[in-house]
Amino acid sequence: MALKQGSISIDTENIFPIIKKWLYSDKDIFIRELISNGCDAVSKHKRLVALGEVVSDDKPYKITVAVSKKNKTLSFSDNGIGMTADEIDKYINQVAFSGAEDFFNKYKDKMEESNDIIGHFGLGFYSAFMVSSNVEIDTLSYVEGAKPIKWQSQDGMQFEITEDGTRTERGTTVILTLAEDSEEFLDEYHLRSIIKKYCSFLPVEIYVENTDKLEEEAKKKAEEAAKKAEEGSDETSEESKEEVKPVPLNDTNPLWLKSPKDCTDEEYIKFYQQVFNVFDEPLFWIHLNVDYPFNLKGILYFPKLRNEFELVEGKVKLYNNQVFVADNIKEVIPEFLLLLKGVIDCPDLPLNVSRSFLQNDRDVSKISKHIVKKVADKLKSLCKNEREKYEGFWDDIQVFIKYGCLKDESFYDKIKEYILYKDLDGKYITLKDYLEAAKDKHENKVFYVVDKEQQSQYIKLFKEYGLNAVILDCTIDNNFITFLEYKEHGVRFKRIDSDLSDVLKDKDEEKDEKADEEIVNFFKEKIGDRVQKYSVESLKKEDTPAVILVSEESRRMMEMQSRFAGLDYGFDLKEEKTLVINDRNPLINKIISLKDDETKKEAVDVICNQIVDLALLANKELGADELDLFIKRSNELMNKVISL
């Protein structure tokens, strides 16, 4: 006989459609919610035992998820606190109440902490109706003398409570009869994968049972036993003697809950490989363990990157009291940290909440800033205390760090003194180190190299003058240079092939301006408009006839135009090239001496252009038309040599 029938009391109008369509955007979330409710019920019973309110029966706590394709049912069973008919009426029928909140209020004076109470038996329970045509609750309260109670509803709006419950031990079983459009959850493999996704680290052991298989096995054993009884044998098969102990799907005590001092490197690496299903080892990690002013635990790993394009593959998993919430929630975890792999457990955040709420929540902002600070602190510590190790993986993490600085200026402010740059000798230095060493030669200028092979001639030239440069060859460095010039007032970055004015200055040398002008005019006549500017210098080494410089400003504008293809600046952009002619070079002096020799004019024309070609090649690859002319001139030169 029914104890009670009626409509479920919902204080907020039309809340049930909202639960279906907004609160739970992922259909499989009902599995997480029902298991979390079971975990909540177990946590409550554990707490009552700890408070001396009830006596423990020493039976291990567990949650069992049973699936039956034959019956089209999923059931979620726990041996937690259970419910009375009145509690069902309050916590299930009156959706606006929260079971965990009520429980906490009752025992708050006796409890030191309440973070192990998940507290979603209410709205979370109703996620079951997203996939079910019928939902039953079979429950028995821990209270002495309580009767097993059954609750049933087909639509989440009308219900019936009876004393037809079948449980003989405390706890709750929620039985779902799945709707036709949700029968995918009856696949055992799929079910296990969802449980592992959401519940891999819940504090109560979770088991999956295939009811159909168990029934078949039980039937088979009964038939075997009957057959042996007929034969008069009382022997038991070896298979039936050996009972295989089931293995829980989850790790009830994940590494992030332990104190960092109690964790070994091997445990950190193993946890990383298991959670992210990888075989490589991380570079290093950061163990977060905060109790005040908010509760935050977790581990962030810096993975090895085989190339810069792997950056999008990072994954930071967000948990609430060991219940998986989502991957890569940038409102909680700064976007640049999503390049990492890791887990963050933050009980102060609700399991289900809108992005707009997170964006405006002060605690979320504090948590995000704290995570950034902890990452910066770790980098500082490594640089200061383990410099050799830090330098060893700098090439792997530099893209991440630079990207982080671009996304969050406060991050740059925290770690700017620990950003490393590799110099021409392969030594790691800071920006401050570089500027200090170069202040007497080119104050506030930072020369850099983007391609050591292509720019080898310029590197050689720099070394001849006792100057240094830094290697900036990451794809992100173009943007990072601009950012540094904005942050470091007065500092300007110049590519090594853009400006040699400081390199070539010689205060004691007197220049013959008239002679220089003659050389420039001579080359202008021979090569036309192939370059925009000219300079005559006396390089220390005689073996280089000329070098090409490309204006830093014009090159950056060209690069910006290529990144934003189609952007109209109102004028044609070209790289501004300067031809630096070495007046100490014998070849230069020879062709200048032949400038008035009409019999050598053709050969001199070819040689002048060949000098420019070689200078351009030393700067970068020639264009298709330039390369054709270079090959043609080279052939002409070889023919002239043969004819001598």
C-alpha positions in Angstrom: 0.0 0.0 0.0 1.3 3.5 -0.9 2.4 5.6 2.1 2.2 8.7 0.0 1.4 9.9 -3.5 1.6 13.3 -5.0 3.5 15.8 -7.1 7.1 16.7 -6.4 7.4 20.2 -4.8 9.6 22.4 -6.9 10.0 25.9 -5.5 11.5 27.4 -8.7 9.1 27.5 -11.6 10.0 25.1 -14.5 13.2 24.0 -12.8 13.0 20.5 -14.2 13.4 21.5 -17.9 16.3 23.6 -16.8 18.0 20.6 -15.1 17.6 18.7 -18.4 18.7 21.3 -20.8 21.0 23.7 -19.0 22.4 22.4 -15.8 23.6 19.2 -17.4 24.8 19.8 -20.9 26.4 16.3 -21.1 23.9 13.5 -21.0 26.3 11.1 -19.3 26.5 13.4 -16.3 23.8 11.4 -14.5 26.3 8.6 -13.8 28.5 11.1 -12.0 25.7 12.5 -10.0 24.2 9.2 -8.8 27.6 7.9 -7.9 28.4 11.1 -6.1 25.2 10.8 -4.2 26.2 7.4 -3.1 29.6 8.7 -2.0 27.8 11.5 -0.1 25.7 9.0 1.7 28.8 6.9 2.7 30.6 10.1 3.8 27.7 10.9 6.1 27.8 7.5 7.7 31.5 7.7 8.1 31.1 11.0 9.9 28.4 9.6 12.2 30.7 6.7 13.1 33.6 9.2 13.8 31.3 11.3 16.0 30.1 8.2 17.9 26.5 8.6 16.8 26.5 5.1 15.4 28.6 1.9 15.8 30.6 0.7 12.8 29.8 -2.8 11.5 33.3 -2.9 10.0 32.0 -3.7 6.6 33.9 -2.0 3.8 32.1 1.0 2.2 31.5 0.6 -1.5 29.3 1.7 -4.4 28.2 -0.8 -7.0 26.9 0.0 -10.4 24.9 -2.9 -11.9 24.0 -3.1 -15.6 21.4 -5.3 -17.3 20.9 -5.2 -21.0 18.1 -7.8 -20.7 16.1 -5.7 -18.3 17.4 -2.3 -19.7 18.3 -1.2 -16.2 21.2 0.5 -14.4 21.3 0.5 -10.7 23.5 2.5 -8.3 23.9 0.9 -4.8 25.7 2.2 -1.7 26.0 1.1 1.9 25.8 4.7 3.2 23.4 6.4 5.5 20.1 5.4 3.8 16.9 7.3 4.1 13.5 7.1 5.9 10.2 7.8 4.2 10.3 11.3 5.8 13.8 12.0 4.5 12.8 10.8 1.0 9.8 13.2 1.1 12.1 16.0 2.2 15.2 15.5 0.1 13.7 14.0 -3.0 10.2 15.3 -3.3 11.1 18.8 -2.2 13.8 19.7 -4.7 14.7 23.0 -3.2 16.1 21.3 0.0 19.7 20.2 0.1 20.4 17.0 2.1 24.0 17.8 2.7 23.3 21.3 3.9 20.7 20.0 6.4 23.1 17.3 7.6 25.9 19.8 8.0 23.7 22.2 10.0 22.7 19.4 12.3 26.3 18.3 13.1 28.3 21.5 12.4 29.2 22.0 16.1 30.7 18.5 16.2 32.6 18.5 12.9 35.9 20.1 12.2 35.6 19.8 8.4 32.7 19.2 6.0 34.5 19.0 2.7 33.9 15.3 2.4 30.1 15.9 2.0 29.4 16.4 -1.7 25.8 17.3 -1.1 24.0 17.0 -4.3 21.2 14.6 -3.4 18.5 16.8 -4.8 19.0 18.5 -8.2 21.7 15.9 -9.0 19.4 13.0 -8.5 17.0 14.4 -11.1 19.6 14.1 -13.8 18.5 10.4 -13.8 15.3 11.5 -15.7 17.3 12.7 -18.6 17.8 9.0 -19.6 15.1 7.1 -17.8 11.5 6.1 -18.4 11.2 5.0 -14.8 13.3 5.7 -11.6 13.1 3.7 -8.3 14.8 4.3 -5.0 15.1 1.3 -2.7 16.5 2.5 0.7 16.9 1.5 4.3 18.0 4.1 6.9 20.7 3.4 9.4 18.3 4.4 12.1 17.4 1.5 14.4 14.0 0.0 13.6 13.7 1.8 10.2 11.8 0.0 7.5 12.9 -0.4 3.8 11.3 2.3 1.7 10.6 2.3 -2.0 10.1 5.5 -4.1 9.1 5.5 -7.7 8.5 8.0 -10.4 8.2 7.8 -14.2 8.4 11.5 -15.2 10.2 13.2 -12.3 6.9 15.1 -11.4 4.6 12.4 -10.0 5.8 10.0 -7.3 4.7 7.2 -5.0 6.3 6.1 -1.7 5.6 2.6 -0.3 7.1 0.2 2.3 7.9 -2.3 -0.5 11.6 -1.8 -0.3 13.7 -4.9 -0.5 17.0 -3.8 1.2 18.0 -5.7 4.3 21.1 -3.6 5.1 21.4 0.1 5.4 22.0 2.1 2.2 20.3 3.1 -1.0 19.8 1.6 -4.5 18.7 3.8 -7.3 17.3 1.7 -10.2 16.9 3.3 -13.7 14.9 1.8 -16.5 16.6 3.4 -19.5 14.6 5.1 -22.2 15.1 3.9 -25.8 17.3 6.9 -26.8 19.7 6.2 -23.9 20.3 2.5 -24.2 24.0 3.2 -25.1 24.6 3.4 -21.4 23.8 -0.3 -21.1 27.1 -1.1 -22.8 29.4 -2.2 -20.0 32.6 -0.9 -21.7 31.0 2.5 -22.3 29.7 2.6 -18.7 33.1 1.8 -17.3 34.7 4.5 -19.4 32.2 7.1 -18.1 32.8 6.1 -14.5 36.6 6.4 -15.0 36.1 9.8 -16.6 34.1 11.3 -13.7 34.8 9.1 -10.7 38.4 7.8 -11.0 39.4 9.4 -7.7 36.2 9.3 -5.5 37.0 8.3 -1.9 34.7 5.3 -1.9 35.5 2.2 -3.9 33.3 1.8 -7.1 32.6 -1.6 -8.7 30.7 -2.5 -11.9 28.6 -5.6 -12.1 27.1 -7.1 -15.3 23.8 -8.6 -13.9 23.2 -10.6 -17.0 26.6 -12.3 -16.8 26.2 -12.9 -13.1 22.9 -14.6 -13.7 24.3 -16.7 -16.5 27.2 -17.8 -14.3 25.0 -18.5 -11.4 22.7 -20.6 -13.6 25.7 -22.5 -15.0 27.0 -23.2 -11.5 23.6 -24.4 -10.4 23.3 -26.7 -13.4 26.8 -28.1 -12.7 26.0 -28.6 -9.0 22.7 -30.4 -9.9 24.5 -32.6 -12.4 27.1 -33.6 -9.8 24.4 -34.2 -7.2 22.8 -36.6 -9.6 26.2 -38.3 -10.1 26.6 -38.5 -6.4 29.7 -36.4 -6.4 30.3 -33.7 -3.7 33.5 -32.4 -5.4 33.6 -28.7 -6.2 35.3 -27.5 -9.4 38.6 -25.7 -9.1 37.0 -22.8 -10.9 34.4 -22.4 -8.2 37.0 -22.7 -5.4 39.0 -19.8 -6.7 37.0 -16.7 -6.3 38.5 -13.7 -8.1 38.3 -10.6 -5.9 36.8 -7.7 -7.9 39.0 -4.7 -8.5 37.6 -1.2 -7.9 37.6 1.2 -10.9 38.9 4.1 -8.8 41.8 5.2 -6.7 40.3 6.3 -3.4 43.4 8.2 -2.3 44.9 10.1 -5.2 48.3 11.5 -5.0 47.2 15.1 -4.9 45.6 14.5 -1.4 49.0 13.5 0.1 51.4 15.9 1.5 54.2 16.8 -1.0 56.8 15.6 1.5 55.3 12.2 1.5 55.4 11.7 -2.3 58.3 10.3 -4.3 59.4 11.2 -7.8 58.4 7.7 -8.9 54.8 8.2 -7.6 54.5 11.6 -9.4 55.7 10.1 -12.7 53.5 7.0 -12.4 50.4 9.2 -11.6 51.1 11.4 -14.6 51.4 8.4 -16.9 48.3 6.7 -15.6 46.0 9.8 -15.6 47.1 11.0 -19.0 47.7 7.6 -20.6 51.3 8.5 -21.8 54.6 6.7 -21.6 57.0 9.6 -21.4 58.0 11.4 -18.2 57.2 15.1 -17.4 60.0 17.6 -17.0 58.9 18.6 -13.5 55.7 19.3 -11.5 54.1 21.6 -9.0 52.2 20.1 -6.1 49.5 22.5 -4.9 48.3 22.1 -1.3 46.3 25.1 0.1 43.9 25.1 3.0 43.5 28.9 3.5 41.9 31.2 2.4 40.4 28.6 0.1 40.7 24.8 -0.3 42.8 23.9 -3.3 44.9 20.8 -4.0 46.4 19.4 -7.2 49.4 18.7 -9.3 50.5 20.5 -12.4 52.9 18.8 -14.8 55.2 20.4 -17.4 55.2 17.9 -20.2 58.0 17.4 -22.7 57.2 18.9 -26.0 58.4 17.3 -29.2 57.6 20.4 -31.1 55.9 23.8 -30.6 52.7 22.7 -32.2 51.9 20.3 -29.4 50.9 23.2 -27.2 47.2 22.6 -27.8 47.4 19.1 -26.3 47.7 20.1 -22.7 44.9 19.1 -20.3 44.1 20.3 -16.8 41.3 18.3 -15.1 39.2 20.1 -12.6 37.7 18.2 -9.7 35.4 18.9 -6.8 36.1 16.7 -3.8 37.6 14.1 -6.1 34.6 14.3 -8.5 35.6 15.2 -12.0 33.9 18.4 -13.2 35.5 19.3 -16.6 38.7 19.7 -18.6 40.4 23.0 -19.1 38.0 25.5 -17.5 39.9 28.7 -18.2 37.8 30.7 -15.7 39.5 28.7 -12.9 42.8 27.9 -14.6 44.5 30.6 -16.5 44.5 30.0 -20.3 48.3 29.7 -20.6 48.4 27.1 -17.9 46.1 24.9 -19.9 49.2 24.1 -22.0 50.2 21.9 -19.0 48.8 18.6 -17.9 47.5 18.3 -14.4 44.6 17.9 -11.9 43.1 20.6 -9.7 40.7 19.7 -6.9 38.8 22.7 -5.5 35.9 21.9 -3.2 35.0 25.6 -2.9 33.5 25.5 -6.4 30.1 23.9 -7.1 29.9 20.8 -9.4 27.6 22.4 -11.8 27.8 26.1 -12.4 27.6 28.5 -15.4 30.7 30.1 -17.0 29.2 33.6 -16.3 29.1 32.8 -12.6 32.7 31.7 -12.6 33.8 34.8 -14.4 32.3 37.0 -11.8 33.1 35.0 -8.7 35.8 36.5 -6.4 37.0 33.2 -5.1 37.5 31.9 -8.6 39.7 34.9 -9.4 41.7 34.4 -6.2 42.2 30.7 -7.0 43.3 31.5 -10.5 45.9 34.1 -9.3 47.1 31.7 -6.6 47.8 29.0 -9.2 49.8 31.5 -11.3 51.8 32.5 -8.3 52.6 28.9 -7.4 53.8 28.2 -10.9 56.0 31.4 -10.8 57.4 30.4 -7.4 58.3 26.9 -8.7 60.2 28.4 -11.7 62.0 30.9 -9.4 63.0 28.1 -7.0 64.3 25.9 -9.8 66.3 28.8 -11.4 67.8 29.8 -8.1 68.5 26.4 -6.5 68.8 24.0 -9.4 70.2 26.2 -12.1 71.8 23.4 -14.1 68.5 21.4 -14.1 66.5 24.5 -15.0 68.8 25.3 -18.0 68.5 21.6 -19.0 64.8 21.9 -19.8 64.6 25.6 -20.6 64.3 24.9 -24.3 61.3 22.7 -23.6 59.5 25.2 -21.4 60.5 28.5 -23.0 57.5 28.6 -25.3 55.1 28.0 -22.5 56.7 30.7 -20.3 56.7 33.3 -23.1 53.1 32.5 -24.0 52.2 32.9 -20.3 53.9 36.3 -20.2 52.0 37.4 -23.3 48.7 36.3 -21.8 49.2 37.5 -18.2 51.5 40.5 -17.5 51.5 39.7 -13.8 53.1 36.4 -14.6 55.9 38.2 -16.5 56.4 40.6 -13.6 56.8 37.6 -11.3 59.3 35.6 -13.4 61.1 38.1 -15.6 64.4 37.7 -13.8 64.2 33.9 -14.5 63.6 34.0 -18.2 66.7 32.7 -19.9 68.2 33.5 -23.3 70.9 31.4 -25.0 73.8 33.6 -26.3 76.2 33.0 -29.2 78.4 30.7 -27.1 75.4 28.6 -26.0 75.5 30.0 -22.5 72.2 30.8 -20.7 71.9 34.4 -19.5 69.1 36.7 -18.4 68.1 39.9 -20.2 69.6 41.9 -17.3 72.9 40.0 -17.7 73.0 40.8 -21.4 72.2 44.5 -21.0 74.8 44.9 -18.2 77.6 43.2 -20.3 76.7 45.3 -23.4 76.1 48.7 -21.8 79.4 50.2 -22.9 79.0 49.0 -26.5 75.3 49.4 -27.4 73.3 50.5 -24.4 69.7 49.3 -24.3 70.0 47.4 -27.6 69.6 43.6 -27.7 70.9 41.9 -30.8 69.3 38.6 -31.6 69.6 35.7 -34.0 66.7 33.8 -35.5 68.7 31.3 -37.7 72.2 30.4 -36.7 73.1 28.9 -40.0 71.5 31.5 -42.2 73.0 34.3 -40.2 76.4 32.7 -39.6 78.2 35.5 -41.4 76.8 38.1 -39.1 77.5 36.0 -36.0 81.1 35.7 -37.2 81.2 39.5 -37.7 79.8 40.1 -34.2 82.4 37.8 -32.6 85.2 39.5 -34.4 84.1 42.7 -32.7 83.7 41.1 -29.3 80.0 41.4 -29.3 77.2 39.1 -28.2 73.6 38.3 -29.3 70.8 36.0 -28.1 69.1 33.2 -29.9 65.4 33.9 -30.5 64.2 31.1 -32.8 60.8 30.2 -31.5 57.7 31.0 -33.5 56.4 33.0 -30.6 59.5 35.2 -30.3 58.3 37.8 -32.8 55.4 38.7 -30.5 57.5 38.2 -27.4 60.1 40.8 -28.6 57.4 43.4 -29.0 56.0 42.6 -25.6 59.5 43.0 -24.0 60.0 46.4 -25.7 56.6 47.4 -24.2 57.5 46.1 -20.7 61.2 47.1 -20.5 61.2 50.8 -21.1 63.9 52.0 -23.5 65.0 48.5 -24.5 65.0 47.8 -28.3 65.6 44.5 -30.0 67.6 44.4 -33.3 68.1 41.4 -35.4 71.8 40.7 -35.9 71.5 41.6 -39.6 69.6 44.9 -39.1 72.0 47.3 -37.6 75.8 47.4 -37.4 76.2 51.1 -36.6 77.4 50.3 -33.0 79.5 47.3 -34.2 81.4 49.3 -36.8 82.0 52.5 -34.9 85.7 53.3 -34.6 86.2 56.6 -32.8 89.9 56.8 -33.8 89.3 56.1 -37.5 89.0 59.1 -39.9 86.7 58.3 -42.8 87.4 59.7 -46.3 83.8 60.8 -47.1 84.7 61.7 -50.7 86.1 58.2 -51.4 83.1 56.6 -49.7 80.8 58.6 -51.9 82.6 57.5 -55.1 82.2 53.8 -54.1 78.5 54.3 -53.3 77.9 56.0 -56.6 79.8 53.3 -58.5 77.7 50.6 -57.0 74.4 52.5 -57.5 75.3 52.7 -61.2 76.0 49.0 -61.4 73.2 47.4 -59.4 70.4 49.9 -59.8 67.6 49.8 -57.2 68.4 46.3 -55.8 69.0 48.0 -52.4 67.6 51.2 -50.9 70.7 52.4 -48.9 74.5 52.2 -49.0 77.2 52.3 -46.4 81.0 52.1 -46.8 82.8 50.6 -43.8 86.2 49.3 -43.0 85.5 45.8 -41.6 88.2 44.1 -39.5 88.3 41.1 -41.8 89.2 41.7 -45.4 87.6 38.6 -46.9 84.0 39.8 -46.9 83.3 42.2 -49.8 79.8 43.3 -48.6 77.0 42.5 -46.3 73.3 43.2 -46.4 71.4 44.8 -43.6 67.6 44.8 -43.4 65.8 47.5 -41.4 64.3 46.1 -38.3 61.2 48.3 -38.6 60.5 47.4 -42.3 61.0 43.7 -41.7 58.6 43.7 -38.8 56.0 45.5 -40.9 56.5 42.9 -43.6 56.1 40.1 -41.1 52.9 41.7 -39.7 51.5 42.0 -43.2 52.2 38.3 -43.9 50.5 37.3 -40.6 47.5 39.5 -41.5 47.2 38.6 -45.2 45.2 41.1 -47.2 45.7 44.0 -44.7 45.8 47.2 -46.7 48.3 49.8 -45.4 47.6 52.2 -48.2 51.2 51.8 -49.6 53.5 49.0 -50.7 55.6 47.5 -48.0 59.1 46.5 -48.8 62.1 45.5 -46.7 64.5 48.3 -46.6 67.9 46.9 -47.4 71.3 48.5 -46.9 74.4 47.3 -48.7 77.5 47.7 -46.5 80.6 47.7 -48.7 83.9 46.7 -47.1 86.6 49.1 -48.4 89.3 46.8 -47.0 88.3 44.0 -49.3 90.8 43.4 -52.2 88.0 42.6 -54.7 86.2 45.8 -53.9 89.4 47.8 -54.4 90.1 46.0 -57.6 86.8 46.7 -59.3 86.9 50.3 -58.1 90.3 50.7 -59.8 88.8 49.4 -63.0 85.8 51.7 -63.1 87.2 53.8 -66.0 88.4 50.8 -68.0 85.8 50.3 -70.8 87.3 46.9 -71.8 86.5 45.5 -68.3 83.1 47.2 -68.0 81.0 44.1 -68.7 83.0 41.9 -66.3 82.9 44.6 -63.6 79.1 44.9 -64.0 78.7 41.1 -63.5 81.1 41.1 -60.5 79.3 44.0 -58.7 75.9 42.2 -59.0 77.5 38.9 -58.0 78.8 40.6 -54.8 75.3 41.8 -54.1 73.9 38.3 -54.8 76.3 36.7 -52.3 75.5 39.3 -49.7 71.8 38.7 -50.2 72.3 34.9 -50.0 74.1 35.3 -46.7 71.0 37.2 -45.4 68.3 34.9 -46.7 67.3 32.9 -49.8 67.0 34.7 -53.1 63.7 35.0 -54.8 63.0 33.0 -57.9 63.8 35.8 -60.3 66.9 36.8 -58.3 68.1 33.2 -58.2 67.7 32.9 -62.0 69.9 36.0 -62.6 72.4 34.8 -60.0 72.8 31.5 -61.8 73.1 33.3 -65.2 75.8 35.6 -63.9 77.7 32.7 -62.2 77.8 30.9 -65.6 79.0 34.1 -67.3 81.8 34.4 -64.7 82.9 30.8 -65.2 83.0 31.3 -69.0 85.1 34.4 -68.6 87.5 32.5 -66.3 87.9 29.7 -68.9 88.5 32.2 -71.7 91.5 33.7 -69.8 
